[in-house]
Amino acid sequence: MAVLDLNHGTVRGTTATAGGASGFFGALAGYFARRSLYRQTVNELNQLSDRELADLGINRLDITSIAASAVKGQR
C-alpha cells in the first residue's frame, strides 16, 4: 500500500495493515485541519488595514509566512 505524505508532497510505500487506512485518513483529516487554519489566518490578517497591521508589527507581505508558522505550531 502506498501512503501519500501530505506534509511533504511525497508518496512512500508501507506494509498493508488494518491501521494503514485509518492512518491515511487521519493524516488526511490533519491536512485539511491545518489547511483550514492557514486559510483562516490569512483571511483574518488580510482583513486588517495597513495601520492595524503596522500596530501589530506585521508587514502585509509577511501574512502568508505568519499563517504558515501558525499551522506549523499546531502539529
BELMOQUI-V527877 format. One record per residue. N is the residue number from 1. PHI is phi in whole degrees, -180 to 180 (none if undefined). Layout:
n:N phi:PHI
n:N phi:PHI
This chain:
n:1 phi:none
n:2 phi:-98
n:3 phi:-119
n:4 phi:-85
n:5 phi:-87
n:6 phi:-72
n:7 phi:-76
n:8 phi:-121
n:9 phi:69
n:10 phi:-123
n:11 phi:-119
n:12 phi:-131
n:13 phi:-84
n:14 phi:-139
n:15 phi:-79
n:16 phi:-76
n:17 phi:-135
n:18 phi:-64
n:19 phi:-80
n:20 phi:-61
n:21 phi:-68
n:22 phi:-68
n:23 phi:-66
n:24 phi:-64
n:25 phi:-70
n:26 phi:-66
n:27 phi:-66
n:28 phi:-65
n:29 phi:-64
n:30 phi:-63
n:31 phi:-60
n:32 phi:-66
n:33 phi:-66
n:34 phi:-66
n:35 phi:-64
n:36 phi:-64
n:37 phi:-63
n:38 phi:-60
n:39 phi:-64
n:40 phi:-63
n:41 phi:-64
n:42 phi:-61
n:43 phi:-62
n:44 phi:-67
n:45 phi:-70
n:46 phi:-67
n:47 phi:-78
n:48 phi:-76
n:49 phi:-75
n:50 phi:-60
n:51 phi:-65
n:52 phi:-64
n:53 phi:-64
n:54 phi:-63
n:55 phi:-61
n:56 phi:-87
n:57 phi:78
n:58 phi:-115
n:59 phi:-91
n:60 phi:-56
n:61 phi:-70
n:62 phi:-91
n:63 phi:-59
n:64 phi:-66
n:65 phi:-72
n:66 phi:-66
n:67 phi:-65
n:68 phi:-64
n:69 phi:-65
n:70 phi:-63
n:71 phi:-69
n:72 phi:-62
n:73 phi:-72
n:74 phi:-93
n:75 phi:-69
